[in-house]
């Protein structure tokens, strides 16, 4: 079945939504350091992040997922929000304390993943509208 879906989307090694071949993603493994900062506070730094490129109702901006061990989890507080993605699984969300108060839903993690999306288990994604994500691709 996987090769039939790949023929439809023409994307090899993609993770597909079994219910809709038009909804798929591809995970990359950048080898450079990537950081996530909020108001000058570093929330994550990793050279083992995953880069998710997803196509669904739109072509979405890439999302960087950081290994939980590379995230300053003391700055994040789990909240009650949860969502479900038919491609990736079930999420939990996190808030962070900012200079002007609590910032809601600044990050999320897939606490239950679906099949091939299991690579995202124990990774944290950040809302790039609230957090600055920098890929340090050049050596200093």
ZADREN-242557 format. One record per residue: residue number from 0; residue in three letters; x, y, z of N, C-alpha, C in turn. Coordinates in Angstrom, 1 decimal, m for minus. Example, Ala and Ser with C-alpha at 12.3 -4.5 7.8 and 13.67 -1.06 7.14 Angstrom:
SITE   nr  rest  n_east  n_north    n_up  ca_east  ca_north   ca_up  c_east  c_north    c_up
SITE    0   Ala    13.2     m5.7     7.8     12.3      m4.5     7.8    13.2     m3.3     7.8
SITE    1   Ser    12.8     m2.2     7.1     13.7      m1.1     7.1    12.9      0.0     7.9
***
This chain:
SITE   nr  rest  n_east  n_north    n_up  ca_east  ca_north   ca_up  c_east  c_north    c_up
SITE    0   Unk     0.8     m1.2     0.0      0.0       0.0     0.0     0.9      1.3     0.0
SITE    1   Unk     2.0      1.2     0.7      2.8       2.4     0.8     3.3      2.9    m0.6
SITE    2   Unk     3.7      1.9    m1.4      4.2       2.3    m2.7     3.1      2.9    m3.6
SITE    3   Unk     1.9      2.4    m3.4      0.7       3.0    m4.2     0.5      4.4    m3.8
SITE    4   Unk     0.6      4.7    m2.5      0.4       6.1    m2.0     1.5      6.9    m2.5
SITE    5   Unk     2.8      6.4    m2.4      3.9       7.2    m2.9     3.7      7.6    m4.4
SITE    6   Unk     3.2      6.6    m5.2      2.9       6.9    m6.6     1.9      8.0    m6.8
SITE    7   Unk     0.9      8.1    m5.9     m0.1       9.1    m6.0     0.5     10.5    m5.7
SITE    8   Unk     1.3     10.5    m4.6      1.8      11.8    m4.2     3.2     12.1    m4.8
SITE    9   Unk     3.8     11.1    m5.4      5.2      11.3    m6.0     6.2     11.7    m5.0
SITE   10   Unk     6.0     11.4    m3.7      7.0      11.7    m2.6     7.4     10.4    m2.0
SITE   11   Unk     8.7     10.1    m2.2      9.3       8.9    m1.6     9.6      9.1    m0.2
SITE   12   Unk     9.5      8.1     0.6      9.9       8.1     2.1     9.1      9.1     2.9
SITE   13   Unk     7.9      9.3     2.4      7.0      10.2     3.2     6.1      9.4     4.1
SITE   14   Unk     5.6     10.0     5.1      4.7       9.4     6.1     3.3      9.9     5.7
SITE   15   Unk     2.4      9.0     5.4      1.1       9.3     4.8     0.0      9.1     5.8
SITE   16   Unk    m1.0      9.9     5.7     m2.3       9.7     6.5    m3.0      8.5     5.8
SITE   17   Unk    m3.2      7.4     6.4     m3.8       6.3     5.8    m5.2      6.6     5.2
SITE   18   Unk    m5.9      7.6     5.8     m7.3       7.9     5.3    m7.3      8.9     4.2
SITE   19   Unk    m6.1      9.6     3.9     m6.1      10.6     2.9    m4.7     10.7     2.3
SITE   20   Unk    m4.4     10.2     1.1     m3.1      10.2     0.6    m2.5     11.6     0.3
SITE   21   Unk    m3.4     12.6     0.2     m3.0      14.0     0.0    m2.4     14.6     1.2
SITE   22   Unk    m2.5     13.9     2.4     m2.0      14.5     3.7    m0.8     13.6     4.0
SITE   23   Unk     0.4     14.3     3.9      1.6      13.5     4.2     2.7     14.5     4.8
SITE   24   Unk     3.7     13.9     5.3      4.8      14.6     5.8     6.1     13.9     5.6
SITE   25   Unk     7.2     14.6     5.7      8.5      14.0     5.6     9.4     14.6     6.7
SITE   26   Unk    10.1     13.7     7.4     11.0      14.2     8.5    12.4     14.2     8.0
SITE   27   Unk    13.1     15.3     8.2     14.5      15.4     7.9    15.3     15.5     9.2
SITE   28   Unk    16.6     15.2     9.1     17.5      15.2    10.2    18.6     16.2    10.0
SITE   29   Unk    18.4     17.4    10.2     19.5      18.4    10.1    20.7     18.0    10.9
SITE   30   Unk    21.9     18.3    10.4     23.1      18.0    11.2    23.6     19.2    11.9
SITE   31   Unk    23.1     20.3    11.7     23.6      21.6    12.3    22.8     21.8    13.6
SITE   32   Unk    23.3     22.8    14.4     22.6      23.1    15.7    21.4     24.0    15.4
SITE   33   Unk    20.3     23.8    16.1     19.1      24.6    16.0    18.7     25.1    17.4
SITE   34   Unk    18.3     26.3    17.5     17.9      26.9    18.8    16.5     27.4    18.7
SITE   35   Unk    15.8     27.4    19.9     14.5      28.0    20.0    14.6     29.0    21.2
SITE   36   Unk    14.4     30.3    20.9     14.4      31.3    22.0    13.1     32.1    22.0
SITE   37   Unk    12.9     32.5    23.2     11.7      33.4    23.5    12.1     34.6    24.3
SITE   38   Unk    12.0     35.8    23.7     12.3      37.0    24.4    13.8     36.9    25.0
SITE   39   Unk    14.7     36.4    24.2     16.1      36.3    24.6    16.4     35.1    25.5
SITE   40   Unk    15.4     34.3    25.9     15.6      33.1    26.7    15.7     31.9    25.9
SITE   41   Unk    16.8     31.2    26.0     16.9      29.9    25.2    16.1     28.8    25.8
SITE   42   Unk    15.1     28.3    25.0     14.3      27.2    25.5    14.8     25.8    25.0
SITE   43   Unk    15.5     25.8    23.9     16.0      24.5    23.4    17.2     24.8    22.5
SITE   44   Unk    18.1     23.8    22.5     19.3      23.8    21.6    19.7     22.4    21.3
SITE   45   Unk    19.8     22.1    20.0     20.1      20.7    19.7    20.7     20.6    18.3
SITE   46   Unk    21.5     19.5    18.2     22.0      19.1    16.8    21.4     17.8    16.5
SITE   47   Unk    20.3     17.4    17.2     19.6      16.2    16.9    18.1     16.4    16.7
SITE   48   Unk    17.8     17.6    16.2     16.4      18.0    16.0    15.9     17.3    14.7
SITE   49   Unk    14.5     17.3    14.6     13.9      16.8    13.4    13.2     17.9    12.7
SITE   50   Unk    13.2     17.9    11.4     12.5      19.0    10.6    11.3     18.3     9.9
SITE   51   Unk    10.1     18.8    10.2      8.9      18.2     9.6     8.4     19.1     8.6
SITE   52   Unk     8.2     18.5     7.4      7.6      19.3     6.2     6.3     18.5     6.0
SITE   53   Unk     5.2     19.2     6.1      3.9      18.6     6.0     3.0     19.3     4.9
SITE   54   Unk     2.3     18.4     4.2      1.3      18.9     3.2     0.0     18.3     3.6
SITE   55   Unk    m1.0     19.2     3.6     m2.4      18.7     4.0    m3.4     19.6     3.2
SITE   56   Unk    m4.1     20.4     4.0     m5.0      21.4     3.3    m4.2     22.5     2.7
SITE   57   Unk    m2.9     22.6     3.1     m2.0      23.6     2.6    m0.6     23.0     2.6
SITE   58   Unk     0.4     23.7     2.1      1.8      23.4     2.3     2.3     24.2     3.5
SITE   59   Unk     2.4     23.5     4.6      2.7      24.2     5.9     4.2     24.5     6.0
SITE   60   Unk     4.5     25.6     6.8      5.8      25.9     7.1     6.5     24.7     7.9
SITE   61   Unk     7.7     24.5     7.7      8.4      23.4     8.4     8.3     23.7     9.9
SITE   62   Unk     8.3     22.6    10.6      8.3      22.6    12.1     9.5     21.9    12.6
SITE   63   Unk    10.3     22.5    13.5     11.4      21.9    14.1    11.0     21.2    15.4
SITE   64   Unk    11.3     20.0    15.5     11.0      19.2    16.8    12.4     19.0    17.5
SITE   65   Unk    12.4     19.3    18.8     13.6      19.1    19.6    13.5     17.9    20.5
SITE   66   Unk    14.6     17.1    20.6     14.5      16.1    21.6    14.2     16.7    23.0
SITE   67   Unk    13.3     16.0    23.7     12.9      16.6    25.1    14.2     16.8    25.9
SITE   68   Unk    15.2     16.0    25.8     16.4      16.1    26.6    17.2     17.4    26.3
SITE   69   Unk    16.9     18.0    25.1     17.6      19.2    24.7    16.7     20.5    24.9
SITE   70   Unk    15.6     20.3    25.6     14.6      21.4    25.9    14.7     21.7    27.4
SITE   71   Unk    14.7     23.0    27.7     14.7      23.4    29.1    13.2     23.3    29.6
SITE   72   Unk    12.9     22.1    30.0     11.5      21.7    30.4    11.1     22.5    31.7
SITE   73   Unk    12.0     23.0    32.5     11.7      23.8    33.7    11.0     25.1    33.3
SITE   74   Unk    11.2     25.5    32.0     10.5      26.8    31.6     9.1     26.5    31.0
SITE   75   Unk     8.8     25.3    30.8      7.5      24.9    30.2     6.6     24.3    31.3
SITE   76   Unk     5.3     24.6    31.2      4.3      24.0    32.1     3.2     23.4    31.3
SITE   77   Unk     3.0     22.1    31.5      1.9      21.4    30.7     0.6     22.0    31.1
SITE   78   Unk    m0.3     22.2    30.0     m1.6      22.7    30.3    m2.7     21.6    29.9
SITE   79   Unk    m3.9     22.0    29.9     m5.0      21.0    29.7    m5.3     20.7    28.2
SITE   80   Unk    m4.8     21.5    27.3     m5.1      21.4    25.9    m4.5     20.1    25.3
SITE   81   Unk    m5.3     19.5    24.5     m4.9      18.3    23.7    m5.5     18.4    22.3
SITE   82   Unk    m4.8     17.8    21.3     m5.4      17.8    20.0    m5.0     16.4    19.4
SITE   83   Unk    m5.7     16.1    18.3     m5.3      14.9    17.6    m5.0     15.2    16.1
SITE   84   Unk    m4.0     14.7    15.6     m3.6      14.8    14.2    m3.7     13.4    13.6
SITE   85   Unk    m4.5     13.2    12.5     m4.6      11.9    11.9    m3.3     11.4    11.3
SITE   86   Unk    m2.3     12.2    11.1     m1.0      11.8    10.6     0.0     11.5    11.6
SITE   87   Unk     0.0     12.3    12.7      1.0      12.2    13.7     0.6     11.6    15.1
SITE   88   Unk    m0.6     11.9    15.5     m1.1      11.3    16.8    m1.7     12.4    17.7
SITE   89   Unk    m1.6     12.1    19.0     m2.3      12.9    20.1    m1.2     13.8    20.8
SITE   90   Unk    m1.6     15.0    21.0     m0.6      16.0    21.6    m1.0     16.4    23.0
SITE   91   Unk     0.0     16.9    23.6     m0.1      17.6    24.9     0.5     19.0    24.6
SITE   92   Unk     0.0     20.0    25.3      0.5      21.4    25.1     1.2     22.0    26.3
SITE   93   Unk     2.0     23.0    26.1      2.8      23.6    27.2     2.7     25.1    27.1
SITE   94   Unk     2.6     25.8    28.2      2.7      27.2    28.4     4.1     27.6    28.9
SITE   95   Unk     4.4     28.8    28.8      5.7      29.3    29.3     5.5     30.7    30.0
SITE   96   Unk     6.2     30.9    31.0      6.2      32.3    31.7     7.0     33.2    30.9
SITE   97   Unk     6.4     34.4    30.5      7.1      35.4    29.7     7.2     36.7    30.6
SITE   98   Unk     8.0     37.6    30.1      8.1      38.9    30.8     6.8     39.6    31.0
SITE   99   Unk     5.8     39.4    30.2      4.5      40.1    30.4     3.4     39.1    30.8
SITE  100   Unk     3.8     37.9    31.3      2.8      37.0    31.8     2.9     35.6    31.1
SITE  101   Unk     1.9     34.8    31.3      1.9      33.4    30.8     1.6     33.4    29.3
SITE  102   Unk     2.4     32.7    28.5      2.2      32.5    27.1     1.6     31.1    26.9
SITE  103   Unk     0.4     31.1    26.4     m0.3      29.8    26.2     0.1     29.1    25.0
SITE  104   Unk     0.2     27.8    25.1      0.4      26.9    23.9     1.6     27.2    23.1
SITE  105   Unk     2.7     27.5    23.8      3.9      27.9    23.1     4.6     26.7    22.5
SITE  106   Unk     4.3     25.5    23.0      5.0      24.3    22.6     4.0     23.1    22.7
SITE  107   Unk     4.3     22.0    22.0      3.5      20.8    22.1     4.4     19.6    21.8
SITE  108   Unk     3.9     18.4    22.2      4.6      17.2    22.1     3.5     16.1    21.7
SITE  109   Unk     3.9     15.2    20.9      3.1      14.0    20.6     3.3     12.9    21.6
SITE  110   Unk     2.4     12.8    22.6      2.5      11.9    23.6     2.1     10.5    23.2
SITE  111   Unk     1.3     10.4    22.1      0.9       9.1    21.5     1.0      9.4    20.0
SITE  112   Unk     1.9      8.6    19.4      2.1       8.8    17.9     1.5      7.6    17.1
SITE  113   Unk     1.3      7.9    15.8      0.7       6.9    14.9     1.8      6.3    14.1
SITE  114   Unk     1.9      5.0    14.1      2.8       4.2    13.2     4.1      4.8    12.9
SITE  115   Unk     4.3      5.2    11.7      5.7       5.7    11.3     6.0      7.0    11.8
SITE  116   Unk     5.1      7.7    12.4      5.4       9.0    13.1     6.0      8.9    14.4
SITE  117   Unk     6.3      7.6    14.8      6.9       7.4    16.1     8.2      8.1    16.3
SITE  118   Unk     8.9      8.5    15.3     10.1       9.2    15.4     9.9     10.5    16.2
SITE  119   Unk     8.7     11.0    16.3      8.4      12.3    17.0     8.2     12.1    18.5
SITE  120   Unk     8.1     10.8    18.9      7.9      10.5    20.4     9.1     11.2    21.2
SITE  121   Unk     8.7     11.8    22.2      9.7      12.5    23.1    10.4     13.7    22.5
SITE  122   Unk     9.7     14.3    21.5     10.2      15.5    20.9     9.2     16.7    21.1
SITE  123   Unk     9.7     17.9    21.2      8.9      19.1    21.5     9.0     20.0    20.3
SITE  124   Unk     7.8     20.5    19.8      7.7      21.5    18.8     7.3     22.8    19.4
SITE  125   Unk     7.8     23.9    18.8      7.5      25.2    19.3     6.7     26.0    18.2
SITE  126   Unk     5.8     26.9    18.7      5.0      27.7    17.8     5.9     28.8    17.3
SITE  127   Unk     6.3     28.8    16.0      7.2      29.7    15.4     6.7     31.1    15.4
SITE  128   Unk     5.4     31.3    15.6      4.8      32.7    15.7     5.2     33.3    17.1
SITE  129   Unk     5.6     32.5    18.0      5.9      33.0    19.4     7.3     32.8    19.8
SITE  130   Unk     8.0     31.9    19.1      9.4      31.5    19.5    10.3     31.7    18.2
SITE  131   Unk    11.4     32.2    18.4     12.4      32.3    17.3    13.2     31.1    17.2
SITE  132   Unk    13.1     30.5    16.0     13.8      29.2    15.7    14.9     29.6    14.7
SITE  133   Unk    16.2     29.3    15.1     17.3      29.6    14.3    18.1     28.4    14.0
SITE  134   Unk    18.3     28.2    12.7     19.2      27.1    12.2    20.6     27.6    12.0
SITE  135   Unk    21.5     27.2    12.8     22.9      27.6    12.7    23.6     26.8    11.7
SITE  136   Unk    23.5     27.2    10.4     24.0      26.4     9.4    25.5     26.7     9.0
SITE  137   Unk    26.0     27.9     9.4     27.3      28.2     9.1    28.2     28.1    10.3
SITE  138   Unk    29.4     27.5    10.1     30.4      27.4    11.2    30.9     28.8    11.5
SITE  139   Unk    31.1     29.1    12.8     31.6      30.4    13.2    33.1     30.4    13.2
***
